[in-house]
Amino acid sequence: ATKGGQIMDLEKELAAILDDYTEEVNQTVKEVASESAKRAANELKQTSPRRRPRYYKGWKATPKSLISGRGEYVVHNAKDYRLAHLLEFGHVLRNGGRTKAIPHIKPVEEKYTDEFYRDTIKKIKAIK
């Protein structure tokens, strides 16, 4: 009878260890996501076109869903969001010409997406 009890104790112990590890991994992902999103927003403030202060000062990192709690963030321009697409890709002018695109969002997105994956893996490996 003790053998069955020992197996049940082992299963409970393993389940508790896995639950703790899962919680640590989730917390790590949330922290890295928050840090990466904030750094991306700050870099966009530095690298965005300077003609309109309202635009380059408007970058924010906002949690995507507080309900899910998964650590998802959206980096967006809270003040002049309509201008972001026009500047990034260019647009048609009244006289029929086109403005030159100023790609400033895509490079930052790629940089911080890579950084997020790299930092997440490094910090998860450090969990003991």
Order of alpha helices (4+ residues) and beta strands (2+ residues): alpha-alpha-beta-beta-alpha-alpha
